[in-house]
């Protein structure tokens, strides 16, 4: 029985890892924008500025919104190749989407968690591959 994983599948999983990393960078960007526009909005000079208000309210959420399809792609890859328990993936996405429909502010926090959970799953998978490669080399 061949226990090696085909290179094409490894390439797909590497793509999912890259997409997830892009998602995490977008999350960092959203946090920075949220803090930046929030700080500007708190200054007396910008209290009545609608542009700063819309930047504070909508830009961070829009950037987080860009991570949702990326996270769904990563979830599909994790599910397709059984890199995580299907129940965990479904629960994570259900909570993310459920909180998204309840409140945009809560969704902001929930989708941050989704990307980092997927990062942990992918990291465990590649650590497992590294261990297997080391054992085979010995």
N, C-alpha and C positions, 0 to 999 in steps of 0.2 A: 504494500500500500504506500503510495507516494504522499508524504506529509508536507511537501513544499507547496507554497502558495504561488500560483502563476504570476509572472511579472505584470501582466495586464491588470490583474486585480490589485496588485500593490500600487500600480500607477494610479488607478481610480481612487484608492484610499488615500494616496498622497495628495491627489487633487482635492479630496474632501478636507484633508488637513490644511491645505493652503487656503481653501475657501473659508474654513473656520477661523484661521488666523486673520484673514481680511475682516471677517465679522468682528473679531475681538478688537482690531484696530479701529473699526468704525465705532465700537462701543466706547473706546477711550476718547475718540474724537467727540462723540456726543456728550460725554461727561465734561470734557474741557469746554465745549460750547455752552453747556448748561451753566457751568460755573462762571464763565466769562460774561454771558448775557445777564445772568442773575446778579453778578456784581455791578455791572453797568446799570441795570435797572434800579438797584438800591441807591445809587448816587442821586442826590437831589436834582442835579442838572437834567437827568434823564427820566424823572418820574412821569412826565407827560408825553414822552416820546413813544409813539406807537410802533415805530420800526424796531426799537430795542425790545419792546414788549413782545412783538411777534417773533423776533429772533429768539428771545428767551423761551417762549412757549412752543413754537412750532419747529424750529430747526433741529433741536435735540431729538424730538420725537420723530421727525422725518428721517434723521440719520439712523435711529434705532429701527424704524420701519424698514429701512434698506437691509437690515440684518435678518429680518424674518424669512424671506425666501432663501437666503444663504443657509440659515439654520435648518430650514426644512430640507434642503438638499443634503446637508450633512446627516440629518436624521434618517433620510432615505438610505444613504450609503451605510450608516451604522446598522440599520435594520436589515438591509439586503444581504450584507455579509456577516450578520450576526455578531457584530463587534460589541454589542451591548444587549442586555435583556430587552426583548420587545416591550414588555410592560413598563420598564423604566423610560423608554423612549416615548411611548404613548402618554404616560403620565406627565412627563416633562412638557411635551407639546400641548397636552390638554390644559395643564395649569397655565402655560404661557398664553395660549389663545383665550382661555377663560378669563384670566385677569385682564387681558387686552380688551375684552368686551365690557368688563366691569368699569375700568377706569384707565385712561391713558397714562396717568402717573404711575399706577401700579404696574402697568404693562412695561413701562420703562425699566423698572427694577426686575421684572420677571424675565425679560428677554436677555438681560445681562447675564442672568444665571444660566440660561439655556446654552449660550455659547461656551461658557466656562465648563459646564458639565460635559459637553461634547469634546472639549479640548482634553479633559481628563481621560475620557474613554479612548480617544485616539492615542494619547501618550502611553496608556497601558498596553494598547495593541502593539505599538512600535517597540516598547520595552520587551514585550513577549517575543517579538520577532528577533530582537537583538540577542536575547537569552538563548533562543533556539539556534541561532547562527553560531553563537559562542560554543554551545554544547556540541554542535556538529563539527566545528573546527577542531575541538579537542579530540 
